[in-house]
Amino acid sequence: MRWHITLLAVAASSTLSLAHAQAPAGEFPVRSPVLFQEDWKQSAKGGEHPLAADSVGNPSLELKQYCPSGQLLLTGKEGDDGNPVHVWTGACSAPCALALRDKGHLADLSGLSRIRWTTKASGFHQIRPIVKLADGTWLVGDRAEGRPGDWLVSEISYADLRWVKLDIARVVTVGTFLDKVDLTKVDEIGFADLLPGSGHGPGGWVDVARIEVFGKPVARTEQKGTR
């Protein structure tokens, strides 16, 4: 018994020493703070209608839509957990995407940055995180979310993703996985549904309610030439 306890103690001590050795002296990884949150805003008439600039409830954000064919719709009801206000991709007759742009800041999504969203999916549809870098490059991540049948709150760590370039005009991937991506200057943050929607019914679509992004703000005025 003493022998087993001694081995456990040595293993624990070695693990702790290794963790300290891997981190800079006096520094440990810190999770990024909330950069922004969007809950969407229903119109006075309510019901289902095209997603528009006034659908964004956060005054610091701009809405960017990328729908080669069809349109993104907004539906749901405030305060209804079973049908919260959300974006619906079912009316997109081609792959489509949505992004949010902070008016005053770029985003530093390096380190322990992540996105948290509330989603529901139908058929084979899922959403994937996308970003637009300050130099105009669009990227889409290799992890997808969307649970059929019920709302799911999930998180994706940007550091865990492999990235592929995204042709935003067609909302399709191009090329192969990139070896290295610099996420310290991100202009737009959002999601893509890479399958055409099937319209109403259970065929195929994604609902996206609350979106929260955790990262560090970078003032746009500090970036020369940034629009």
C-alpha positions, -999 to +999 in steps of 0.1 A: +000+000+000+028+024+009+045+016-024+014+025-044+009+057-025+045+067-031+042+060-068+010+082-070+027+110-051+057+109-074+034+109-105+014+138-093+045+158-084+060+151-119+028+162-136+026+194-116+063+201-123+057+196-161+028+219-161+048+246-145+077+240-168+055+244-199+040+278-188+062+310-186+072+319-151+043+335-133+019+330-163-009+306-169-034+306-198-064+329-192-097+324-209-107+353-231-134+377-220-168+382-237-161+402-269-197+406-279-231+389-276-261+389-300-296+377-291-314+390-322-343+414-321-378+405-333-398+431-353-429+448-339-450+425-361-433+394-350-434+361-369-411+351-398-395+377-420-363+384-439-332+390-416-323+427-418-300+452-401-326+460-375-327+423-365-294+429-346-300+439-310-264+449-301-259+484-313-221+479-315-225+452-343-231+453-380-249+424-398-233+409-429-252+384-450-238+362-477-266+344-495-259+336-532-295+324-536-325+327-514-324+345-481-319+342-443-350+346-422-356+357-387-384+341-366-392+331-330-405+349-299-387+368-272-389+349-238-399+316-255-373+290-246-389+265-270-388+290-299-364+319-291-357+346-316-334+331-341-320+330-376-333+303-400-313+290-430-342+270-446-350+296-472-314+297-485-315+278-518-277+277-519-251+275-491-253+307-470-234+325-443-238+353-418-212+374-400-212+401-373-187+430-374-178+450-344-179+487-355-151+498-332-129+468-329-112+440-347-110+408-327-080+389-314-092+353-314-058+338-305-052+319-273-082+306-254-108+324-275-140+307-284-176+310-297-207+299-279-240+296-296-275+282-293-285+261-323-310+235-336-306+216-369-327+194-392-316+168-417-278+167-424-274+204-418-249+219-394-231+253-389-194+259-390-175+289-376-162+314-401-140+345-399-129+373-421-093+384-414-084+421-416-066+414-449-099+402-465-092+365-463-122+343-454-118+311-435-141+283-423-134+258-395-135+221-396-159+216-366-196+217-370-225+220-346-263+214-347-284+189-329-315+176-346-347+180-327-338+203-298-318+234-289-282+229-281-258+253-263-223+245-274-188+260-275-160+258-301-124+268-293-108+286-322-074+272-312-088+236-318-098+243-354-082+235-387-091+261-413-098+261-450-103+292-472-139+301-480-151+316-513-176+339-497-193+348-530-204+311-534-200+301-497-179+270-506-145+258-494-115+262-517-080+246-514-069+224-485-063+228-448-040+256-439-008+249-419-009+281-399-035+308-394-030+342-376-063+351-357-050+382-340-068+406-364-103+393-373-127+417-390-160+396-391-171+366-371-200+343-379-212+309-393-218+291-426-244+265-435-226+247-464-258+229-476-288+245-494-319+248-473-350+227-480-376+252-470-403+246-444-406+211-430-380+187-416-358+183-447-328+204-439-319+238-422-303+253-391-317+276-365-292+299-347-303+319-317-279+335-292-242+340-303-214+348-279-179+355-289-150+354-264-118+372-275-098+403-271-107+437-287-082+454-310-091+491-318-096+495-355-079+529-354-047+511-345-048+492-378-037+513-408-058+508-439-084+487-420-120+495-432 
